[in-house]
Amino acid sequence: MRFAALLLSLLTLRSLGAQQPVAPHEARKALALLRTSLPCLGCHEFGGEGGHVGPSLSSVGTRRSAAYIRAMLADPQAVIPGTAMPKPMIPAPVRELIFRFLSVGATGATGATGATVAPVSAPRALNNAGANGASLYAKWCASCHGTTGNGDGPNARYLPIKPARHASTVDMSRRPDDSLFDVIAVGGVPYGRSARMPAFGATLSPAEIRALVAWIRTLCGCQGPAWSRPAAAK
């Protein structure tokens, strides 16, 4: 019901003369994308739905400026180096729509007015602990999948689809390493899995993703299907 109330407030912006107002069809599209296709609600709450890893998006415009919201959607690591928010891998037009939906729509006619945190002036090394699979898993995966990979992280209860149990020998032995790598890299949607599973390919290096796959194999104590393994491993 809170979703309906938030959407109604967004639909009134045209009559309020907001800068770059969110048209009714745009608001409906943005809301549908957030709920069904984008990973944002995996970590953030909006309208009473979504995860609790990151700050709520329902009133983000009252806390952060439009510049901050835009910068975080473009590249979180450039704003807060080492943050646990991966860089969203979404098309620029969709990113712009979500930006307007959250910043203009959340605060009314004047747009987002909250505090600004200036982006860093130069790239900084990410604190991803190199290619240490255990450390990477603790930072990027454990909040949903659990520290031991049982799908019982503190954020799991807020997700509409239970996170994969990486500790399950039965489940993980059916998944080739390439499949695990690809889902970590590009997110759940391209593989018919939950939209709340974000993509990490723009934040983690291939070596770091391979380290995560290797750690998942440690958690499950298993290998992928025999047909998917290198010849020497069969």
C-alpha positions as CSV (number, residue, x, y, z in Angstrom):
1,M,0.0,0.0,0.0
2,R,2.9,2.4,0.7
3,F,4.0,1.8,-2.9
4,A,0.6,3.1,-4.1
5,A,0.9,6.2,-1.9
6,L,4.4,7.0,-3.1
7,L,3.4,6.5,-6.7
8,L,0.4,8.8,-6.3
9,S,2.7,11.5,-4.9
10,L,5.0,11.1,-7.9
11,L,2.1,11.4,-10.4
12,T,1.2,14.8,-9.0
13,L,4.6,16.3,-9.8
14,R,3.6,17.6,-13.2
15,S,1.0,19.9,-11.8
16,L,3.4,21.1,-9.2
17,G,5.9,22.4,-11.8
18,A,8.8,20.3,-10.7
19,Q,12.1,20.6,-12.6
20,Q,12.3,17.6,-15.1
21,P,9.0,16.2,-13.7
22,V,8.3,12.5,-13.7
23,A,5.4,11.9,-16.1
24,P,2.8,9.3,-15.0
25,H,3.9,6.7,-17.4
26,E,7.5,7.2,-16.4
27,A,6.7,6.8,-12.8
28,R,4.9,3.6,-13.5
29,K,7.8,2.3,-15.6
30,A,10.4,3.2,-12.9
31,L,8.4,1.5,-10.2
32,A,7.9,-1.6,-12.3
33,L,11.6,-1.7,-13.1
34,L,12.5,-1.4,-9.5
35,R,10.2,-4.1,-8.4
36,T,10.8,-6.7,-11.2
37,S,14.0,-6.0,-13.2
38,L,16.6,-4.0,-11.3
39,P,18.7,-5.1,-8.3
40,C,18.2,-1.9,-6.2
41,L,15.6,-3.4,-3.9
42,G,17.9,-6.3,-3.1
43,C,19.7,-4.0,-0.7
44,H,17.5,-0.9,-0.4
45,E,13.9,-0.4,0.8
46,F,11.4,1.6,-1.2
47,G,7.8,1.9,-0.2
48,G,8.0,-0.8,2.4
49,E,9.5,-3.4,0.1
50,G,13.1,-4.3,-0.3
51,G,16.3,-5.1,1.5
52,H,17.9,-3.5,4.5
53,V,21.6,-3.6,3.6
54,G,21.7,0.0,2.4
55,P,19.8,3.2,3.2
56,S,16.1,3.5,2.3
57,L,15.3,5.0,-1.1
58,S,11.8,6.1,0.0
59,S,13.1,9.5,1.2
60,V,16.6,9.6,-0.2
61,G,16.0,13.1,-1.7
62,T,15.5,14.5,1.8
63,R,18.9,13.2,2.9
64,R,21.0,13.5,-0.2
65,S,21.4,16.0,-3.1
66,A,20.5,15.3,-6.7
67,A,24.2,15.4,-7.5
68,Y,24.9,12.7,-4.9
69,I,22.1,10.5,-6.0
70,R,23.2,10.7,-9.7
71,A,26.9,10.0,-8.8
72,M,26.0,7.0,-6.7
73,L,23.9,5.5,-9.5
74,A,26.7,6.1,-11.9
75,D,29.6,4.8,-9.9
76,P,29.4,4.3,-6.1
77,Q,33.1,3.6,-5.7
78,A,33.9,7.0,-7.1
79,V,31.8,8.6,-4.4
80,I,32.6,6.3,-1.4
81,P,35.7,4.2,-2.3
82,G,35.4,0.7,-0.8
83,T,31.6,0.9,-0.3
84,A,29.8,-2.4,-0.5
85,M,27.5,-1.1,-3.2
86,P,28.5,-2.5,-6.6
87,K,28.4,-0.3,-9.7
88,P,25.0,-0.7,-11.3
89,M,25.2,-2.3,-14.7
90,I,22.1,-0.7,-16.2
91,P,21.6,1.3,-19.4
92,A,22.1,5.0,-19.2
93,P,18.5,5.9,-20.1
94,V,17.2,3.6,-17.4
95,R,19.7,5.0,-14.9
96,E,18.5,8.5,-15.7
97,L,14.8,7.5,-15.2
98,I,15.6,6.0,-11.8
99,F,17.5,9.1,-10.9
100,R,14.6,11.3,-11.7
101,F,12.1,9.0,-10.0
102,L,14.1,9.0,-6.8
103,S,15.4,12.6,-6.6
104,V,12.6,14.7,-8.1
105,G,9.8,12.3,-7.1
106,A,10.9,11.8,-3.6
107,T,11.0,15.4,-2.5
108,G,8.4,17.3,-4.6
109,A,8.7,20.3,-6.9
110,T,12.1,21.5,-5.8
111,G,13.9,18.2,-6.3
112,A,16.5,16.5,-4.0
113,T,17.8,19.0,-1.4
114,G,19.7,16.8,1.0
115,A,23.4,16.7,1.7
116,T,26.1,16.3,-0.9
117,V,29.2,14.2,-0.5
118,A,31.7,15.2,-3.2
119,P,33.0,12.5,-5.5
120,V,36.7,11.8,-5.0
121,S,39.0,13.6,-7.4
122,A,41.0,10.6,-8.5
123,P,40.4,6.9,-8.6
124,R,41.3,4.9,-5.5
125,A,42.1,1.3,-5.1
126,L,39.1,-0.7,-4.0
127,N,39.3,-2.5,-0.7
128,N,38.3,-5.9,-2.1
129,A,41.1,-7.8,-0.3
130,G,42.7,-8.7,-3.6
131,A,41.5,-12.1,-4.8
132,N,40.9,-13.6,-1.3
133,G,37.6,-15.5,-1.8
134,A,36.7,-15.6,1.9
135,S,37.1,-11.8,2.4
136,L,35.3,-11.0,-0.8
137,Y,32.4,-13.3,0.1
138,A,32.1,-11.7,3.5
139,K,31.9,-8.2,2.0
140,W,29.8,-8.8,-1.1
141,C,27.7,-11.9,-0.5
142,A,27.2,-12.8,3.1
143,S,24.5,-10.2,3.9
144,C,22.1,-12.3,1.7
145,H,23.7,-15.7,1.3
146,G,25.0,-15.9,4.9
147,T,28.5,-16.2,6.2
148,T,28.6,-19.9,5.8
149,G,26.6,-19.9,2.5
150,N,23.4,-21.3,3.8
151,G,21.2,-18.6,2.3
152,D,20.4,-17.2,5.7
153,G,22.1,-13.8,5.8
154,P,20.5,-11.0,7.7
155,N,19.0,-9.5,4.5
156,A,17.6,-12.8,3.2
157,R,14.2,-12.4,5.0
158,Y,13.5,-9.2,3.0
159,L,13.9,-10.9,-0.4
160,P,11.0,-12.4,-2.3
161,I,13.2,-15.3,-3.5
162,K,15.4,-17.1,-1.0
163,P,19.1,-16.6,-1.8
164,A,21.0,-19.5,-3.3
165,R,22.5,-21.9,-0.7
166,H,26.1,-22.0,-1.7
167,A,26.8,-24.5,1.1
168,S,24.5,-27.0,-0.5
169,T,26.4,-29.9,-2.1
170,V,23.4,-31.0,-4.0
171,D,22.5,-27.6,-5.4
172,M,26.0,-26.4,-6.2
173,S,27.2,-29.7,-7.8
174,R,24.6,-29.0,-10.5
175,R,26.1,-25.6,-11.3
176,P,29.2,-25.3,-13.6
177,D,31.9,-22.9,-12.5
178,D,31.1,-20.8,-15.6
179,S,27.5,-20.5,-14.6
180,L,28.5,-19.3,-11.1
181,F,31.0,-16.8,-12.6
182,D,28.5,-15.4,-15.1
183,V,25.7,-14.8,-12.5
184,I,28.1,-13.0,-10.2
185,A,29.4,-10.9,-13.1
186,V,26.1,-9.9,-14.8
187,G,23.4,-10.5,-12.1
188,G,20.4,-12.7,-11.8
189,V,18.1,-11.4,-14.5
190,P,20.0,-12.6,-17.7
191,Y,19.9,-16.2,-16.3
192,G,16.3,-16.2,-15.2
193,R,17.2,-15.8,-11.5
194,S,16.1,-13.1,-9.0
195,A,16.4,-9.5,-10.1
196,R,17.5,-8.7,-6.6
197,M,20.8,-10.4,-7.3
198,P,23.1,-7.6,-8.5
199,A,25.8,-7.6,-11.1
200,F,29.4,-7.3,-9.8
201,G,31.2,-7.4,-13.2
202,A,31.8,-3.6,-13.2
203,T,33.2,-3.6,-9.6
204,L,35.1,-6.8,-9.2
205,S,37.9,-8.1,-11.5
206,P,37.7,-11.4,-13.3
207,A,40.3,-12.8,-10.8
208,E,38.1,-11.7,-7.9
209,I,35.0,-13.3,-9.3
210,R,37.0,-16.5,-9.9
211,A,38.1,-16.3,-6.3
212,L,34.5,-16.1,-5.2
213,V,33.6,-19.1,-7.3
214,A,36.5,-21.0,-5.7
215,W,35.2,-20.0,-2.3
216,I,31.7,-21.2,-3.1
217,R,33.3,-24.6,-4.0
218,T,34.9,-24.6,-0.5
219,L,31.6,-23.9,1.1
220,C,29.8,-26.7,-0.7
221,G,32.7,-29.1,-0.6
222,C,31.9,-30.0,-4.2
223,Q,32.7,-29.5,-7.8
224,G,30.5,-28.7,-10.8
225,P,29.0,-31.3,-13.1
226,A,31.6,-33.7,-14.5
227,W,31.0,-32.6,-18.0
228,S,31.9,-29.0,-17.1
229,R,35.3,-29.7,-15.5
230,P,38.6,-29.5,-17.2
231,A,39.8,-32.9,-18.5
232,A,42.5,-33.2,-15.8
233,A,39.9,-32.8,-13.1
234,K,37.6,-35.6,-14.3
